[in-house]
């Protein structure tokens, strides 16, 4: 077996940061298996992207993103289109990617996936050049991510989002939108638009329940309405998995979506606010290698499983079998 190298990108301000000593202790099995490990601490926005990109350039086999979904997304941005795989060590606030795909929340088990897990090619989304793994949101939820108190988030975690959501729900009003998706057109007053690559939303519910990670499509859910009453009704429908039956919800699947709002509208990608209102959102098929639990069956992947395969199949193969 050749030299195996991995980079750990660590966000030290992540909500559940366990401390350097425990992180490095969790990685001991990799070192005993012959891996050479490099550790880097993020210094600010976009640093994880630069670190991941350099790791791919150096031919490292795996990049571990140790943080929340934002750290994961930044690392993914540096690995799109490269053979370096992305692994997730979930120490953030919500950890949607981990919850969606069965990645252990226990630190030691998450790191151990590098030894026993599977590499899998998945799609990513792109919003005017900004990649996302989970979803892009426009409207109310993006306003929440923009206004959440970051200091409060570090102390209370998801509680900070709940307070911001309550405040913004009372104030937010729908805006006119024109959306074109693979020949379909939607016009109306919308409170929120979610473009999903996965199904789970905020670790709690499924807003885009038909999404898959390998179908070269994005799932689009538009919540129509004008104010707080409509927002509360939408929230109840989503909680009870009835929103796709509502005439106030438009749901479709498309390779690309073009959106025109009547005024500049906030947007987020995987919970990170953007400073632009994207015009085009699109799927980027088979763009990123990720490390996922072995043998886990999931409707997010076309064959409903993660087992078997080899590096020539364009789909997946076991990390432990690479030579």
Steps between C-alpha positions, in 0.01 A plus 500: 500500500634844406536805716161603637457858606208691645437860598290592802345845461378606843264787581592578863191717553256223401222461755610155621877536458640226730851639533816417307609219731181298454496560124854376458434203726204403279738491203751260661354195319576667167861557600532142619368391159782690332332829410694828505279771647520876460306735727386851407281748688268732309577868543187647346252480210613306191819376669371141500453524122861607448629226731293230327604616155867481597449152649352382170788658310743305719316174428363435848248218516252649746415840646319491835277801562473534878227752570144563391327496163658834412851363548400194299374714212815711493718189488282354224551814291872424492451136402239515221638327193798342678564136607544601865207385716319708760427355844295670770571515872178664627571742784277784382157623607261292287718270282237437232737302274579257783137455601388452141759235412549317828849633576558435871476802729746327732844637424698176493251324273487789256879496459505120468302525175829568324595139572170323442283739301419529131599764248204618298460752217214742563347805335538850636299813432625832374341843550662754266834326552461430874494126573272335755464145626168518682279778370466862400227711654356833386264718697397449862745227603789691344394809696517288816854383426601858420368644827574220749715615792831317452613554859173355626536213252837401652337477844153365426539327164167449323325723754647805328337394173164449672505853640600647164230297323230628736608860455527482121176305453306787656666757274555319169269563205476308175657633181408449139715241326528355152668160488587303188610138533563270203226660295254547787409845630365600841379850588365620832556658838747278685615495861783258445661285233710195587720326245602166651771247425403296810171450685571603858448863595644650819542151645127481571277461192504412130422797276617332178400137573568365150858626467786269412874551499570327169213586264658813342192696614410757762169491686326836521234587757330842479288616794245752378338756728516852636559511875533336841172305485601330177846429643356330810265288287790395279704404808217280626458331163872426481504365856217259415645418155197643321652798322522332159120470502445873545403728207722761668811288435666438164734200484704396199828344395737658250859505383508879510282776645493869409347737754393864473384679815319833501769635736838381633429195717732334754644160417700238686690190393517227767423762764768746387354836388594624153552866423319463168157392378581211264330490162591143398516187715606172344601143575862398446485120451752255647720787615627400845641189668367458855558243774180334622417218741555148359198299394245759603189498282362842418239628254732793430711276276370326190592144593370551856833392642870568533660160472722341237639652185846598393689810393416440138123498543471876534287454809651370821762279659637423843774725633663208671543323165701771328858406422 
